[in-house]
Amino acid sequence: MGSRPQFIKLAVLYNELAGDKSFSQKIVHTGQHFSYNMSEIFFDQLNIPKPDINFNLHQSSPNLFIGEATDALQNYFLKNINSEVFLYGDTNTTVAGAIAARRCKLPLIHFEAGVRTADSSMPEEINRLITDRLATVNYCCTMKNFETMKAEGYEGIISSQLILTGDLMLDAFLKIKGSEKNIIEEKEYIACTIHREANLSNKNKFTAIVNALNKINNYLRVVMPVHPHTKKKMQEYNIEPSFKMLDPLGYPEMKTFLTNSSFVITDSGGSSREAYFLQKKSLIIMDKPFWPEIIETNCAMNTAANEELIIEGFQQLPSLKADFTTQIFGNGNAAKNIHQHLSANIDNL
């Protein structure tokens, strides 16, 4: 793993397997997220040991990072050849791990399989398509993910075990307590996170997002924990936000921050799920969101990175007839489901 959401998912499964003496686990960190607030703090807070190895790869170019991470992981796997490789999500670390594992002929287990946007220009889509295809076992968070994989030929034409497990993010949300300390003074506010490369790499899109948030902030306070790359792009584009910005938050602080908010505006697959867990209506700034299930239950809306559309979408949030009763992401037993499947099948992968 190598990014903030992966640390959270790993923590739940690591602690589930830690009590089973038939499993030995090693945590391998590529270094994709490397600042204290984006990496080390999560190991301190989530009760998991520091990584067994950290390659500290900080390449700014995605292609260079994937190449160097694949090489480093392949060399590491060759020294640990009697292993199974477990990957999370759809990051550059994920696809590097998938290529390295299969080149070493190791069983490959992928959690969060079957997420699709049908947009192959999106880096995450490329990463997940490759990883799903290479995986020996694909664990799906939702029924839509599971049915998508079946429709693509998994379980039939494509040789891969396909299992519906539920979402480790929901496990984490239910198991890990929020911070007892209020992070901000505001009683009513919008929790906002913007970090997706598709929104940051285009100056016009990012400017439109910030302009919209500035105007929304005049009606209801907007508060954003700022990802380091987001902050860098604000400086590069000379963008002036008038809303409140915070340093990146640890998991308990982030949970409390979302819990106390009135609405959520985000381009994050993780934050949109956490908003759903908390029964908060959200506006997702993505043309094709990763979790359309949330929108289909009227718990969220999505919009392009357009100033007028973002403002219009936010104005419609209060009137959404949201249905938070559907267990889209399971019942919080994803780690147990994975544990049971691995215990029964580990010798046959």
Secondary structure, DSSP 8 states (H G I E B T S, - for coil): --SHHHHHHHHHHHHHHHT-TT-----EE--SS-SGGGTHHHHHHTT----SEE-----SSHHHHHHHHHHHHHHHHHTS-S--EEEETTSHHHHHHHHHHHHTT--EEEESTT---S-TTSHHHHHHHHHHHH-SEEEESSHHHHHHHHHTTBTTTB--EEEE---HHHHHHHHS---SS-S-S-SS-EEEE---HHHHS-HHHHHHHHHHHHHHTTTS-EEEE--HHHHHHHHHHT----SEEE----HHHHHHHHHT-SEEEES-HHHHHHHHHTT--EEEE-SS-S-HHHHHTTSEEEE-S-HHHHHHHHHHGGG------S-TT-SS-HHHHHHHHHHHHGGG-
